[in-house]
Amino acid sequence: MEQPNQSYIKSLSGGNIEFEKKLIAVIKSEFPAEKARYLKNIAAKKYIETAENVHKLKHKISILGLEKSYGIAVQYENELREENTALKTPFETILETMTNYLITL
C-alpha cells in the first residue's frame, strides 16, 4: 500500500514553510469530521451522501500524495451513486492510513 507524503504540499508551497504548515493544519482539522460523516452515512446506507463525502475526502487523498488511492476514491464515489459498495474496504483502509499519518505530523 502506498504511503502518504508531503511531496505535493511541498511542490505547491514553493518552499514556503508557513504555507505548508497552514495546509497541513487545515487537513488535520477537517479530516476527522469528514471521515466521521463518511462513516455515519455509509453505515446508514445513504449512498448519495456517502458519495459526496468521498468526493470531499478524495481531495485530501490527492494532497497527501496518494495517487493510486485517489483513483480508488474516484471509482468508489461513482460506484456509490449506483449503490455499489465493493470498494468500501479498500477506501476505509486508505482513510486509516491517512489517520495514522496525520497523527505523526
Z-matrix of the N, CA and C atoms (Angstrom, degrees):
N
C 1 1.459
C 2 1.522 1 108.94
N 3 1.317 2 115.31 1 136.52
C 4 1.461 3 119.37 2 178.56
C 5 1.525 4 110.36 3 -68.13
N 6 1.311 5 115.50 4 156.17
C 7 1.457 6 121.12 5 -176.96
C 8 1.528 7 111.02 6 -112.96
N 9 1.328 8 116.66 7 142.60
C 10 1.467 9 120.00 8 176.33
C 11 1.517 10 110.24 9 -60.75
N 12 1.318 11 114.77 10 153.12
C 13 1.458 12 120.29 11 178.11
C 14 1.524 13 109.11 12 -154.63
N 15 1.316 14 114.91 13 175.88
C 16 1.459 15 120.25 14 -178.19
C 17 1.532 16 112.39 15 -108.57
N 18 1.309 17 117.93 16 16.37
C 19 1.463 18 121.46 17 -177.84
C 20 1.531 19 111.84 18 -57.39
N 21 1.322 20 116.41 19 -48.01
C 22 1.468 21 119.85 20 -178.72
C 23 1.527 22 110.63 21 -65.90
N 24 1.316 23 116.43 22 -41.22
C 25 1.463 24 120.74 23 178.59
C 26 1.518 25 109.98 24 -60.37
N 27 1.326 26 116.49 25 -44.35
C 28 1.464 27 120.78 26 179.46
C 29 1.529 28 111.54 27 -64.47
N 30 1.323 29 117.01 28 -38.04
C 31 1.465 30 119.36 29 178.82
C 32 1.530 31 110.71 30 -68.83
N 33 1.326 32 117.05 31 -35.80
C 34 1.470 33 120.93 32 177.36
C 35 1.523 34 111.70 33 -66.94
N 36 1.315 35 115.62 34 -38.38
C 37 1.464 36 120.41 35 -172.26
C 38 1.517 37 113.69 36 -75.80
N 39 1.320 38 116.38 37 -22.41
C 40 1.463 39 118.55 38 -176.74
C 41 1.518 40 111.72 39 61.10
N 42 1.330 41 116.74 40 29.06
C 43 1.459 42 120.47 41 179.22
C 44 1.518 43 114.69 42 91.34
N 45 1.323 44 117.47 43 0.90
C 46 1.460 45 121.59 44 179.69
C 47 1.533 46 108.97 45 -80.77
N 48 1.314 47 116.29 46 99.56
C 49 1.464 48 122.93 47 -175.80
C 50 1.531 49 111.46 48 -62.13
N 51 1.313 50 117.39 49 -38.08
C 52 1.469 51 120.84 50 179.64
C 53 1.526 52 110.67 51 -63.11
N 54 1.332 53 116.75 52 -41.31
C 55 1.465 54 120.76 53 176.97
C 56 1.524 55 110.12 54 -61.35
N 57 1.328 56 116.69 55 -44.70
C 58 1.457 57 121.55 56 179.54
C 59 1.530 58 110.21 57 -59.11
N 60 1.319 59 116.82 58 -45.71
C 61 1.460 60 121.20 59 -179.57
C 62 1.528 61 111.37 60 -62.42
N 63 1.342 62 116.27 61 -41.87
C 64 1.463 63 120.34 62 -179.92
C 65 1.526 64 111.09 63 -65.31
N 66 1.328 65 116.96 64 -43.35
C 67 1.455 66 120.87 65 -179.49
C 68 1.533 67 110.74 66 -63.90
N 69 1.314 68 116.37 67 -43.39
C 70 1.468 69 120.60 68 177.66
C 71 1.530 70 110.24 69 -63.51
N 72 1.325 71 116.70 70 -40.57
C 73 1.463 72 120.71 71 179.22
C 74 1.534 73 110.78 72 -62.23
N 75 1.316 74 117.01 73 -40.63
C 76 1.467 75 121.02 74 178.36
C 77 1.529 76 109.85 75 -63.55
N 78 1.312 77 116.86 76 -45.93
C 79 1.465 78 120.67 77 179.51
C 80 1.520 79 110.31 78 -61.16
N 81 1.332 80 116.94 79 -47.09
C 82 1.468 81 120.66 80 -179.32
C 83 1.521 82 111.27 81 -63.64
N 84 1.308 83 117.19 82 -31.41
C 85 1.454 84 121.76 83 -179.76
C 86 1.532 85 111.77 84 -75.88
N 87 1.325 86 117.31 85 -43.87
C 88 1.465 87 121.87 86 -173.78
C 89 1.529 88 113.79 87 -84.36
N 90 1.326 89 117.01 88 -34.13
C 91 1.464 90 120.89 89 -171.63
C 92 1.535 91 114.39 90 -57.16
N 93 1.340 92 119.87 91 -48.00
C 94 1.471 93 118.61 92 -177.35
C 95 1.534 94 113.40 93 -58.43
N 96 1.319 95 117.31 94 -41.49
C 97 1.469 96 120.41 95 -179.75
C 98 1.529 97 110.67 96 -69.09
N 99 1.324 98 117.10 97 -39.98
C 100 1.462 99 120.31 98 178.83
C 101 1.529 100 110.58 99 -65.47
N 102 1.317 101 116.47 100 -40.67
C 103 1.468 102 120.82 101 177.47
C 104 1.532 103 109.61 102 -63.68
N 105 1.317 104 117.96 103 -43.36
C 106 1.467 105 122.05 104 -180.00
C 107 1.529 106 111.16 105 -62.64
N 108 1.335 107 117.34 106 -41.71
C 109 1.469 108 120.54 107 177.43
C 110 1.526 109 110.63 108 -62.87
N 111 1.333 110 115.89 109 -41.75
C 112 1.461 111 120.39 110 177.48
C 113 1.532 112 109.62 111 -58.64
N 114 1.335 113 116.80 112 -51.31
C 115 1.464 114 121.33 113 -177.04
C 116 1.534 115 111.65 114 -61.46
N 117 1.315 116 116.76 115 -38.83
C 118 1.465 117 121.35 116 178.19
C 119 1.529 118 110.46 117 -64.44
N 120 1.320 119 116.85 118 -46.22
C 121 1.460 120 120.49 119 -177.18
C 122 1.526 121 112.60 120 -70.71
N 123 1.319 122 117.95 121 -38.89
C 124 1.466 123 119.52 122 179.73
C 125 1.531 124 109.26 123 -67.52
N 126 1.321 125 117.57 124 -37.67
C 127 1.468 126 120.88 125 178.60
C 128 1.534 127 110.62 126 -64.58
N 129 1.329 128 116.04 127 -34.44
C 130 1.467 129 121.31 128 -179.84
C 131 1.535 130 112.12 129 -85.52
N 132 1.313 131 116.39 130 0.65
C 133 1.470 132 122.69 131 -179.32
C 134 1.529 133 112.16 132 58.57
N 135 1.326 134 115.06 133 35.85
C 136 1.469 135 121.70 134 174.37
C 137 1.524 136 106.88 135 -92.22
N 138 1.314 137 115.71 136 83.36
C 139 1.457 138 121.15 137 -168.18
C 140 1.534 139 113.94 138 -68.51
N 141 1.308 140 118.43 139 -36.38
C 142 1.476 141 119.80 140 179.04
C 143 1.526 142 109.36 141 -67.38
N 144 1.329 143 116.67 142 -45.19
C 145 1.464 144 120.25 143 178.17
C 146 1.523 145 110.41 144 -63.31
N 147 1.332 146 116.17 145 -39.38
C 148 1.464 147 120.69 146 178.99
C 149 1.529 148 110.23 147 -63.80
N 150 1.322 149 116.88 148 -41.22
C 151 1.471 150 120.31 149 177.21
C 152 1.523 151 110.56 150 -60.38
N 153 1.319 152 116.87 151 -39.05
C 154 1.470 153 120.65 152 177.53
C 155 1.531 154 110.48 153 -65.78
N 156 1.326 155 116.88 154 -38.17
C 157 1.472 156 120.60 155 176.31
C 158 1.522 157 110.51 156 -62.70
N 159 1.324 158 116.48 157 -44.46
C 160 1.467 159 121.12 158 179.14
C 161 1.525 160 109.57 159 -62.37
N 162 1.328 161 116.53 160 -39.01
C 163 1.465 162 120.50 161 178.92
C 164 1.530 163 110.54 162 -57.17
N 165 1.313 164 116.85 163 -45.92
C 166 1.469 165 120.47 164 179.18
C 167 1.521 166 111.55 165 -67.25
N 168 1.311 167 116.15 166 -42.64
C 169 1.469 168 120.51 167 -178.01
C 170 1.522 169 112.47 168 -67.20
N 171 1.321 170 117.88 169 -31.27
C 172 1.462 171 119.55 170 -175.83
C 173 1.532 172 111.61 171 -64.83
N 174 1.324 173 117.37 172 -26.42
C 175 1.466 174 119.22 173 177.18
C 176 1.525 175 110.98 174 -68.20
N 177 1.309 176 116.73 175 -37.96
C 178 1.465 177 120.03 176 176.64
C 179 1.527 178 110.47 177 -69.79
N 180 1.324 179 116.13 178 -35.03
C 181 1.466 180 120.72 179 175.78
C 182 1.517 181 109.24 180 -59.03
N 183 1.317 182 116.18 181 -45.30
C 184 1.464 183 121.44 182 179.93
C 185 1.526 184 111.45 183 -65.04
N 186 1.313 185 116.70 184 -44.58
C 187 1.467 186 120.96 185 -178.44
C 188 1.528 187 111.15 186 -61.71
N 189 1.332 188 116.41 187 -31.19
C 190 1.466 189 119.92 188 179.27
C 191 1.526 190 112.11 189 -87.98
N 192 1.322 191 116.76 190 16.88
C 193 1.458 192 121.50 191 170.83
C 194 1.518 193 115.77 192 73.85
N 195 1.310 194 117.40 193 19.90
C 196 1.462 195 121.41 194 -177.89
C 197 1.534 196 109.90 195 -94.81
N 198 1.313 197 115.94 196 79.66
C 199 1.457 198 120.93 197 -173.25
C 200 1.524 199 113.11 198 -65.79
N 201 1.319 200 117.99 199 -47.51
C 202 1.464 201 121.21 200 179.40
C 203 1.524 202 110.08 201 -65.98
N 204 1.307 203 115.98 202 -39.58
C 205 1.463 204 120.76 203 179.48
C 206 1.522 205 111.15 204 -65.43
N 207 1.312 206 116.67 205 -34.80
C 208 1.467 207 120.86 206 176.30
C 209 1.527 208 109.40 207 -60.81
N 210 1.320 209 116.82 208 -43.40
C 211 1.461 210 120.98 209 178.05
C 212 1.517 211 111.83 210 -60.72
N 213 1.332 212 116.52 211 -40.40
C 214 1.467 213 120.73 212 176.99
C 215 1.527 214 109.53 213 -63.24
N 216 1.321 215 116.78 214 -42.56
C 217 1.470 216 121.32 215 -179.48
C 218 1.523 217 111.08 216 -62.49
N 219 1.315 218 117.49 217 -42.27
C 220 1.468 219 121.46 218 178.94
C 221 1.534 220 109.69 219 -60.77
N 222 1.319 221 115.43 220 -47.64
C 223 1.470 222 120.15 221 -179.45
C 224 1.531 223 110.49 222 -64.50
N 225 1.321 224 116.93 223 -43.62
C 226 1.468 225 121.41 224 -179.95
C 227 1.527 226 110.79 225 -62.08
N 228 1.325 227 116.96 226 -43.41
C 229 1.467 228 120.97 227 178.18
C 230 1.528 229 110.19 228 -56.49
N 231 1.316 230 116.71 229 -47.48
C 232 1.464 231 120.94 230 -179.82
C 233 1.523 232 111.89 231 -64.85
N 234 1.325 233 116.26 232 -41.65
C 235 1.461 234 120.21 233 -178.82
C 236 1.531 235 112.05 234 -68.80
N 237 1.328 236 116.78 235 -33.35
C 238 1.466 237 119.70 236 178.01
C 239 1.525 238 111.03 237 -62.08
N 240 1.309 239 116.94 238 -33.86
C 241 1.468 240 120.49 239 179.37
C 242 1.533 241 111.22 240 -64.87
N 243 1.328 242 115.42 241 -16.83
C 244 1.469 243 121.25 242 176.23
C 245 1.531 244 110.94 243 -108.68
N 246 1.336 245 115.58 244 16.75
C 247 1.459 246 123.91 245 179.15
C 248 1.529 247 113.16 246 61.17
N 249 1.306 248 115.94 247 30.42
C 250 1.462 249 122.42 248 177.61
C 251 1.534 250 107.52 249 -101.56
N 252 1.326 251 116.65 250 119.14
C 253 1.471 252 121.06 251 -177.85
C 254 1.525 253 112.55 252 -110.78
N 255 1.317 254 116.93 253 24.27
C 256 1.467 255 120.61 254 -176.31
C 257 1.531 256 112.89 255 -58.74
N 258 1.322 257 117.80 256 -29.05
C 259 1.465 258 120.74 257 -177.47
C 260 1.533 259 112.71 258 -95.97
N 261 1.312 260 117.42 259 13.73
C 262 1.467 261 121.43 260 -178.28
C 263 1.531 262 111.91 261 -58.08
N 264 1.315 263 117.58 262 -50.94
C 265 1.464 264 120.27 263 -177.39
C 266 1.522 265 112.44 264 -64.19
N 267 1.341 266 119.43 265 -47.58
C 268 1.469 267 118.08 266 177.14
C 269 1.532 268 112.52 267 -60.47
N 270 1.345 269 116.75 268 -38.81
C 271 1.464 270 119.56 269 -179.76
C 272 1.527 271 110.60 270 -66.15
N 273 1.301 272 116.90 271 -42.41
C 274 1.461 273 119.43 272 -179.47
C 275 1.527 274 111.82 273 -69.35
N 276 1.307 275 117.11 274 -27.47
C 277 1.469 276 120.64 275 172.55
C 278 1.529 277 109.93 276 -65.57
N 279 1.314 278 116.58 277 -39.95
C 280 1.474 279 121.66 278 176.40
C 281 1.531 280 109.21 279 -60.59
N 282 1.320 281 116.55 280 -45.42
C 283 1.468 282 120.21 281 -179.47
C 284 1.525 283 111.19 282 -61.23
N 285 1.323 284 116.98 283 -40.02
C 286 1.466 285 120.47 284 178.99
C 287 1.529 286 110.85 285 -66.99
N 288 1.319 287 116.34 286 -40.24
C 289 1.465 288 120.77 287 177.38
C 290 1.521 289 109.99 288 -60.31
N 291 1.332 290 115.78 289 -43.65
C 292 1.468 291 120.30 290 178.66
C 293 1.525 292 111.17 291 -64.98
N 294 1.315 293 116.57 292 -43.00
C 295 1.466 294 121.05 293 179.24
C 296 1.524 295 110.20 294 -57.92
N 297 1.316 296 115.94 295 -48.36
C 298 1.469 297 120.41 296 -179.57
C 299 1.523 298 111.42 297 -63.03
N 300 1.314 299 117.34 298 -38.42
C 301 1.464 300 120.99 299 179.21
C 302 1.524 301 110.71 300 -67.08
N 303 1.310 302 116.79 301 -46.53
C 304 1.468 303 120.04 302 -176.88
C 305 1.531 304 111.88 303 -63.46
N 306 1.312 305 116.99 304 -28.61
C 307 1.470 306 120.45 305 176.66
C 308 1.532 307 110.24 306 -63.21
N 309 1.325 308 116.31 307 -32.54
C 310 1.475 309 120.32 308 -176.93
C 311 1.533 310 112.98 309 -78.75
N 312 1.316 311 116.93 310 -13.83
C 313 1.478 312 119.34 311 -176.56
C 314 1.513 313 111.91 312 -86.41
